[in-house]
């Protein structure tokens, strides 16, 4: 397995994320109808359409520029809190992918961490707050631990698994941010839609560079 990613691999990652979100958009809407405004699935679809447009316009500019442009596009298209958060995540990833260095495991791990750091400028949420961070922070920790020796594809598999577990854990959490914080115990038993969408995106990243992984277990198990 290759120890570096190419520019085309980053395109495949973004398109993998788009495919996974589109497959599960109805589930995201259902989750958000239980704990929020019910529009998260629609917002994520708009975001993925914006990402695809950014790919079409900037694929030849390199991964850093492409991700940055995708982030700006998502901020404009998605609306609500989804646009600023997901847009800043993509822009933060893009900001780390500069120069002509090879995109190896440590660089990929740093890109994800850069995305999270940029998102933290929009939200100070941590693990346990029932937000996107419940998927992203465990994913980054899993990558950080393995980054010195693992291939990018293996790191993305670890990140996707950690994100899925983190999103599933939100079923037992009370919300500390957003509209859901007013619902008290009513959110219990339902995964946070934002954490779920980020787990799906990381599963799409994984599948984009590891096609053999497609068709495996859902990144977040459906609820009964």
C-alpha positions as CSV (number, residue, x, y, z in Angstrom):
1,X,0.0,0.0,0.0
2,X,1.3,3.4,-1.0
3,X,3.0,5.4,1.8
4,X,1.9,8.7,0.2
5,X,-1.3,10.2,-1.3
6,X,-1.5,11.9,-4.7
7,X,-3.6,15.0,-5.6
8,X,-6.1,12.6,-7.2
9,X,-6.4,10.7,-3.9
10,X,-7.6,13.9,-2.2
11,X,-10.2,14.3,-4.9
12,X,-11.2,10.7,-4.4
13,X,-11.5,11.4,-0.6
14,X,-13.8,14.3,-1.1
15,X,-15.9,12.5,-3.6
16,X,-16.0,9.5,-1.2
17,X,-17.3,11.8,1.5
18,X,-20.0,13.2,-0.9
19,X,-21.2,9.7,-1.8
20,X,-21.4,8.6,1.8
21,X,-23.3,11.7,2.9
22,X,-25.8,11.3,0.0
23,X,-26.4,7.7,0.9
24,X,-27.2,8.6,4.5
25,X,-28.8,12.1,4.1
26,X,-32.2,10.8,5.1
27,X,-30.8,9.3,8.3
28,X,-29.1,12.7,9.1
29,X,-32.4,14.4,8.6
30,X,-34.2,12.0,10.8
31,X,-31.7,12.4,13.6
32,X,-31.9,16.2,13.4
33,X,-35.7,16.1,13.4
34,X,-35.4,14.4,16.8
35,X,-32.9,16.8,18.4
36,X,-32.7,19.9,16.2
37,X,-34.3,21.8,13.3
38,X,-34.5,18.7,11.0
39,X,-32.4,20.4,8.2
40,X,-29.0,18.8,8.8
41,X,-29.3,16.3,6.0
42,X,-30.3,18.9,3.6
43,X,-27.5,21.2,4.7
44,X,-25.0,18.4,4.3
45,X,-26.3,17.7,0.8
46,X,-25.8,21.3,-0.2
47,X,-22.3,21.2,1.3
48,X,-21.3,18.2,-0.7
49,X,-22.7,19.8,-3.9
50,X,-20.5,22.8,-3.1
51,X,-17.5,20.5,-2.6
52,X,-18.1,18.8,-6.0
53,X,-18.3,22.2,-7.7
54,X,-15.0,23.2,-6.1
55,X,-13.4,20.0,-7.3
56,X,-14.6,20.8,-10.9
57,X,-13.2,24.3,-10.7
58,X,-9.9,23.8,-8.8
59,X,-8.8,20.2,-9.2
60,X,-5.7,21.2,-11.0
61,X,-4.6,23.7,-8.3
62,X,-3.4,21.1,-5.9
63,X,-5.0,19.6,-2.7
64,X,-4.3,22.6,-0.5
65,X,-6.0,25.1,-2.7
66,X,-8.8,22.7,-3.7
67,X,-9.7,22.0,0.0
68,X,-9.5,25.7,0.8
69,X,-11.8,26.7,-2.0
70,X,-14.1,23.8,-1.1
71,X,-14.3,25.2,2.5
72,X,-15.2,28.7,1.3
73,X,-17.9,27.2,-1.0
74,X,-19.4,25.2,1.8
75,X,-19.5,28.2,4.1
76,X,-21.6,30.0,1.4
77,X,-23.8,27.0,0.5
78,X,-24.7,25.0,3.6
79,X,-26.1,27.6,5.9
80,X,-26.8,27.4,9.6
81,X,-24.0,26.2,11.8
82,X,-23.1,23.5,9.3
83,X,-21.5,25.9,6.8
84,X,-19.1,27.7,9.1
85,X,-18.1,24.5,10.9
86,X,-17.6,22.2,8.0
87,X,-16.2,24.9,5.8
88,X,-13.6,25.9,8.4
89,X,-12.7,22.2,8.8
90,X,-11.9,21.9,5.1
91,X,-10.1,25.2,5.0
92,X,-7.9,24.1,8.0
93,X,-7.0,20.9,6.2
94,X,-6.1,22.8,3.0
95,X,-3.9,25.2,4.9
96,X,-1.6,22.4,6.0
97,X,-1.1,20.9,2.5
98,X,1.4,23.4,1.1
99,X,4.6,23.0,-0.7
100,X,6.0,20.0,-2.7
101,X,6.5,17.6,0.2
102,X,5.0,14.1,-0.1
103,X,1.6,13.6,1.4
104,X,2.6,10.8,3.8
105,X,1.0,9.6,7.0
106,X,2.2,12.4,9.3
107,X,1.1,15.0,6.7
108,X,-2.3,13.5,6.4
109,X,-2.7,13.3,10.2
110,X,-1.5,17.0,10.5
111,X,-4.1,18.0,7.9
112,X,-6.9,16.5,9.9
113,X,-5.6,18.1,13.1
114,X,-5.4,21.4,11.2
115,X,-9.0,21.1,10.2
116,X,-10.0,20.6,13.8
117,X,-8.0,23.5,15.0
118,X,-9.6,25.8,12.5
119,X,-13.0,24.5,13.5
120,X,-12.2,25.3,17.1
121,X,-12.1,28.9,16.1
122,X,-15.9,28.5,15.4
123,X,-16.7,26.2,18.4
124,X,-14.9,25.4,21.6
125,X,-16.7,22.1,22.0
126,X,-14.8,19.1,23.4
127,X,-15.5,15.4,23.7
128,X,-18.6,14.8,25.7
129,X,-20.4,18.0,24.5
130,X,-22.4,16.1,21.9
131,X,-21.1,17.9,18.8
132,X,-19.0,17.2,15.7
133,X,-16.0,17.1,18.0
134,X,-17.1,13.9,19.5
135,X,-16.3,12.3,16.2
136,X,-13.4,14.4,15.1
137,X,-11.3,14.5,18.3
138,X,-11.1,10.7,18.7
139,X,-10.3,10.4,15.0
140,X,-7.4,12.9,15.3
141,X,-6.1,11.1,18.4
142,X,-6.2,7.8,16.6
143,X,-4.2,9.2,13.7
144,X,-1.7,11.0,15.9
145,X,-0.9,7.8,17.8
146,X,-0.2,5.9,14.6
147,X,1.1,8.6,12.2
148,X,4.8,8.1,12.5
149,X,4.7,4.6,10.9
150,X,1.3,4.0,9.3
151,X,0.3,4.7,5.7
152,X,-2.2,7.4,4.9
153,X,-4.8,4.7,4.0
154,X,-4.3,2.9,7.3
155,X,-4.5,6.2,9.2
156,X,-7.8,7.0,7.5
157,X,-9.2,3.6,8.4
158,X,-8.2,4.2,12.1
159,X,-9.7,7.7,12.0
160,X,-13.0,6.5,10.5
161,X,-13.4,3.7,13.1
162,X,-12.6,6.2,16.0
163,X,-15.1,8.7,14.6
164,X,-17.8,6.1,14.2
165,X,-17.3,5.1,17.8
166,X,-17.3,8.7,19.0
167,X,-20.5,9.5,17.2
168,X,-22.2,6.4,18.5
169,X,-21.2,7.4,22.1
170,X,-23.2,10.7,21.7
171,X,-26.4,8.7,22.2
172,X,-25.6,8.7,26.0
173,X,-24.7,12.4,26.1
174,X,-26.7,15.5,27.0
175,X,-26.2,18.4,24.6
176,X,-24.2,21.5,25.7
177,X,-24.5,23.5,22.5
178,X,-27.2,24.4,20.0
179,X,-30.9,23.9,20.1
180,X,-30.6,20.4,21.5
181,X,-29.2,21.7,24.8
182,X,-32.8,22.7,25.7
183,X,-34.1,19.2,25.2
184,X,-32.6,17.6,28.3
185,X,-33.1,13.8,28.4
186,X,-35.0,13.8,25.2
187,X,-31.8,13.6,23.2
188,X,-30.6,10.4,25.0
189,X,-30.7,7.3,22.8
190,X,-30.2,9.3,19.6
191,X,-26.8,10.0,18.0
192,X,-25.9,13.6,17.4
193,X,-26.4,14.5,13.7
194,X,-23.3,16.6,13.5
195,X,-21.1,13.9,15.0
196,X,-22.7,11.4,12.7
197,X,-22.1,13.5,9.6
198,X,-18.4,13.9,10.4
199,X,-18.1,10.1,11.0
200,X,-19.7,9.6,7.6
201,X,-17.3,12.1,6.0
202,X,-14.3,10.3,7.5
203,X,-15.7,7.0,6.3
204,X,-15.9,8.5,2.8
205,X,-12.3,9.7,3.1
206,X,-11.3,6.2,4.0
207,X,-13.2,4.6,1.1
208,X,-11.9,7.2,-1.4
209,X,-8.4,5.9,-1.0
210,X,-9.2,2.3,0.0
211,X,-12.0,1.1,-2.4
212,X,-11.9,-2.4,-0.9
213,X,-13.4,-0.9,2.3
214,X,-16.6,0.2,0.6
215,X,-19.5,-1.9,1.5
216,X,-18.4,-2.7,5.0
217,X,-20.2,-1.9,8.2
218,X,-22.0,1.4,8.4
219,X,-19.8,4.1,10.0
220,X,-22.6,4.7,12.5
221,X,-25.1,2.0,13.2
222,X,-28.8,2.8,12.5
223,X,-31.0,3.1,15.5
224,X,-34.0,0.9,16.2
